[in-house]
Amino acid sequence: MTINWDSIHAAIWRPANGQLRAVKRLDSVCFDDLLGIEHQCAAFKDNIESFLHGELANNMLLWGSRGTGKSSLIKAALNYYGCEGLRVIEIDKDDLANLCEVVDELHGLPQRFIIFCDDLSFDEGETSYKHLKSVLEGSIELPPENVLVCATSNRRHIITEQKSDNSAVDLINGELHYGDTVEEKLSLADRFGLWLSFYPNNTAQYLAIVDRLFADFGGDRSALHLAAKQFAMTRASKSGRTARQFYLQWRQ
């Protein structure tokens, strides 16, 4: 299927068909919905706007706790900047062998593309991350100026690290020198110029998000907070995602 990027704002790579599938139903999340991550949101938007204006921009790694808004930032950017030519292509980590072919099709197009890899992590022995490295940096050909990579991960260094990896680390003249295994594992994350960290909320931060969601609530707010904390306990999480799930359940 040939994508008409003038009218289609997002697509997903489908390996079985060897082609992109246009996304017709976009998540309507917007930046104002992302509570408690204002600093990350501002840095993310600055980088995206530089990219859209043809200025220098960094590939982005959004890493940290689950449910804290990492993937939602991409969705919000698409809704906010789609009219300015921003487009998103999502590709699963298991399909990164096709990444170069996908990127090749984007050369010369007027739109600006984010290649989005969600929940990116690699276990010991996996090598598909090498395809991503060549697109980020490492090939003899520079990546297209209209392509930026954004990955989300629960791991800062993306690739599983073992205790034994540190056995070859030496201290030479007061400086740490990593062994080959560690250097290889760090080299992927190092190719992302912008790292944004997402941390778990404490109870006060979680309840502040709940209060924002329930801005028009006219009942007993202490009872609301108690119910929200009990809901968070069942999820073992005080994330923004948990707060929104509580809000949706309460409104049913």
C-alpha positions as CSV (number, residue, x, y, z in Angstrom):
1,M,0.0,0.0,0.0
2,T,1.3,3.4,-1.0
3,I,0.8,5.9,1.8
4,N,-0.5,9.4,0.9
5,W,1.4,11.4,3.5
6,D,-0.5,14.5,2.6
7,S,-3.6,13.1,4.3
8,I,-2.2,10.2,6.5
9,H,-0.3,11.3,9.6
10,A,0.9,7.9,10.9
11,A,1.6,4.4,9.8
12,I,2.7,1.1,11.3
13,W,5.1,-1.4,9.7
14,R,3.4,-4.8,9.0
15,P,6.2,-7.3,8.3
16,A,3.8,-10.1,7.1
17,N,2.8,-7.9,4.2
18,G,6.2,-6.1,3.9
19,Q,4.6,-2.7,3.9
20,L,3.3,0.2,5.9
21,R,-0.3,0.3,7.0
22,A,-2.0,3.7,7.4
23,V,-3.4,4.5,10.8
24,K,-6.9,5.8,10.4
25,R,-7.9,6.1,14.1
26,L,-5.4,8.2,16.1
27,D,-5.4,8.4,19.9
28,S,-6.7,11.8,20.7
29,V,-4.3,12.5,23.6
30,C,-2.9,16.0,23.8
31,F,-0.1,17.6,25.7
32,D,-2.5,19.1,28.3
33,D,-3.5,15.6,29.2
34,L,0.0,14.7,30.3
35,L,0.1,15.7,33.9
36,G,3.2,15.7,36.1
37,I,5.8,15.6,33.3
38,E,5.9,19.2,32.4
39,H,9.7,19.4,32.3
40,Q,10.0,16.4,30.0
41,C,7.2,17.7,27.8
42,A,8.9,21.1,27.3
43,A,12.3,19.5,26.4
44,F,10.5,17.1,24.0
45,K,8.6,19.9,22.3
46,D,11.7,22.1,21.9
47,N,13.5,19.2,20.1
48,I,10.5,18.4,17.9
49,E,10.1,22.1,16.9
50,S,13.8,22.3,16.0
51,F,13.3,19.2,13.8
52,L,10.2,20.6,12.1
53,H,12.0,23.9,11.4
54,G,14.9,22.1,9.7
55,E,17.3,22.9,12.6
56,L,19.5,20.5,14.5
57,A,17.6,18.0,16.5
58,N,18.5,14.9,18.5
59,N,17.2,11.4,18.4
60,M,15.3,10.8,21.6
61,L,15.3,8.1,24.2
62,L,12.4,8.3,26.7
63,W,13.2,5.9,29.5
64,G,11.8,5.2,32.9
65,S,8.8,3.9,34.9
66,R,5.8,2.4,33.2
67,G,2.7,4.4,32.7
68,T,4.4,7.8,33.1
69,G,3.6,9.2,29.7
70,K,6.5,8.2,27.5
71,S,4.5,6.8,24.6
72,S,1.8,9.4,25.0
73,L,4.3,12.2,24.3
74,I,4.6,10.8,20.8
75,K,0.8,10.6,20.3
76,A,0.4,14.1,21.6
77,A,3.1,15.4,19.3
78,L,1.4,13.9,16.3
79,N,-1.9,15.5,17.2
80,Y,-0.3,18.9,17.9
81,Y,2.2,19.1,15.0
82,G,0.6,17.0,12.3
83,C,-0.7,20.1,10.6
84,E,2.9,21.3,10.4
85,G,4.0,18.2,8.6
86,L,5.0,15.9,11.4
87,R,4.4,12.2,10.6
88,V,5.0,9.1,12.7
89,I,6.0,5.6,11.6
90,E,5.8,2.9,14.3
91,I,8.0,-0.2,14.0
92,D,8.3,-3.1,16.4
93,K,11.7,-4.0,17.8
94,D,11.4,-7.5,16.2
95,D,11.0,-5.9,12.8
96,L,14.1,-3.6,12.9
97,A,15.7,-5.7,10.2
98,N,13.3,-3.8,7.8
99,L,14.1,-0.4,9.2
100,C,16.6,0.6,6.6
101,E,14.1,-0.2,3.8
102,V,11.5,1.9,5.6
103,V,13.8,4.9,6.0
104,D,14.9,4.6,2.3
105,E,11.4,5.4,1.2
106,L,11.4,8.7,3.1
107,H,14.2,10.4,1.4
108,G,13.1,13.6,-0.4
109,L,9.6,13.7,1.0
110,P,8.5,17.1,2.3
111,Q,7.1,15.8,5.6
112,R,9.2,15.3,8.7
113,F,9.1,11.7,10.1
114,I,9.6,10.3,13.6
115,I,10.5,6.6,13.6
116,F,8.9,5.4,16.8
117,C,10.0,2.2,18.6
118,D,7.9,1.6,21.7
119,D,9.0,-0.4,24.7
120,L,12.5,-1.0,23.3
121,S,14.7,-3.4,25.1
122,F,17.0,-6.2,24.1
123,D,17.9,-9.3,26.0
124,E,21.2,-11.1,26.1
125,G,22.0,-12.5,22.7
126,E,19.6,-10.4,20.6
127,T,21.3,-8.6,17.8
128,S,18.5,-6.8,16.0
129,Y,19.5,-3.5,17.7
130,K,22.4,-3.3,15.2
131,H,19.9,-2.3,12.5
132,L,18.8,0.6,14.7
133,K,22.4,1.7,15.3
134,S,23.1,1.9,11.6
135,V,20.1,4.3,11.1
136,L,20.9,6.4,14.2
137,E,24.6,6.6,13.3
138,G,27.2,4.2,12.0
139,S,26.4,3.8,8.3
140,I,28.6,5.4,5.6
141,E,25.4,7.2,4.6
142,L,23.9,9.9,6.8
143,P,20.3,9.4,7.7
144,P,17.8,11.6,5.9
145,E,17.4,15.1,7.3
146,N,13.6,14.5,7.6
147,V,13.9,11.5,9.8
148,L,14.3,11.3,13.6
149,V,14.2,8.3,15.8
150,C,12.3,8.2,19.1
151,A,12.4,5.1,21.4
152,T,10.7,4.4,24.7
153,S,12.2,2.0,27.2
154,N,12.0,1.0,30.8
155,R,15.8,0.6,30.7
156,R,18.2,3.5,30.4
157,H,20.8,1.5,28.5
158,I,18.1,-0.5,26.5
159,I,20.2,-3.7,26.4
160,T,20.2,-6.1,29.3
161,E,23.3,-5.7,31.5
162,Q,24.9,-8.6,33.4
163,K,27.0,-8.3,36.6
164,S,29.7,-10.2,34.7
165,D,29.9,-7.4,32.1
166,N,31.7,-5.3,34.6
167,S,34.5,-7.8,35.1
168,A,36.6,-6.1,32.4
169,V,36.2,-2.6,33.7
170,D,39.6,-1.0,34.6
171,L,40.6,2.1,36.4
172,I,43.4,3.7,34.4
173,N,45.0,7.0,35.5
174,G,41.9,7.7,37.6
175,E,39.5,7.1,34.6
176,L,37.1,4.2,34.1
177,H,37.7,2.2,31.0
178,Y,34.9,-0.2,30.0
179,G,35.4,-3.6,28.6
180,D,34.3,-4.5,25.1
181,T,30.9,-6.0,26.2
182,V,29.9,-2.9,28.2
183,E,31.1,-0.6,25.4
184,E,28.9,-2.5,22.9
185,K,25.9,-2.3,25.1
186,L,26.3,1.4,25.9
187,S,26.9,2.3,22.2
188,L,23.2,2.1,21.3
189,A,21.9,4.4,24.0
190,D,24.8,6.8,23.3
191,R,23.4,7.4,19.8
192,F,20.3,9.1,21.3
193,G,21.3,12.7,21.9
194,L,18.2,13.6,24.1
195,W,17.5,11.4,27.1
196,L,14.3,12.2,29.0
197,S,13.8,10.4,32.3
198,F,10.5,9.4,33.8
199,Y,10.2,8.6,37.5
200,P,7.5,7.0,39.7
201,N,5.2,9.5,41.4
202,N,4.9,9.8,45.1
203,T,1.4,9.9,46.7
204,A,1.2,13.7,46.6
205,Q,2.0,13.8,42.9
206,Y,-0.4,11.0,42.1
207,L,-3.2,12.8,44.0
208,A,-2.4,16.1,42.2
209,I,-3.0,14.3,38.9
210,V,-6.2,12.9,40.2
211,D,-7.3,16.4,41.3
212,R,-6.6,17.7,37.8
213,L,-8.7,15.0,36.3
214,F,-11.5,15.6,38.7
215,A,-11.4,19.4,38.5
216,D,-15.2,19.6,38.4
217,F,-15.7,17.1,41.2
218,G,-18.2,18.5,43.7
219,G,-18.2,15.7,46.3
220,D,-16.1,14.8,49.3
221,R,-12.5,15.1,48.0
222,S,-11.0,13.2,50.9
223,A,-13.2,10.3,50.0
224,L,-12.1,10.6,46.4
225,H,-8.5,10.6,47.5
226,L,-9.0,7.5,49.6
227,A,-10.6,5.7,46.7
228,A,-7.8,6.8,44.4
229,K,-5.1,5.5,46.8
230,Q,-6.9,2.2,47.1
231,F,-7.1,1.9,43.4
232,A,-3.4,2.6,43.0
233,M,-2.7,-0.1,45.6
234,T,-4.5,-2.7,43.4
235,R,-2.2,-1.6,40.5
236,A,1.0,-1.3,42.5
237,S,1.4,2.0,40.6
238,K,0.8,5.7,41.2
239,S,1.4,6.7,37.6
240,G,-0.5,9.1,35.5
241,R,-1.9,6.1,33.6
242,T,-3.3,4.7,36.9
243,A,-4.8,8.0,37.7
244,R,-6.6,8.1,34.4
245,Q,-7.8,4.5,34.7
246,F,-9.2,5.4,38.1
247,Y,-10.9,8.5,36.6
248,L,-12.5,6.4,33.8
249,Q,-13.7,3.7,36.3
250,W,-15.2,6.4,38.6
251,R,-17.1,8.0,35.7
252,Q,-18.7,4.7,34.6
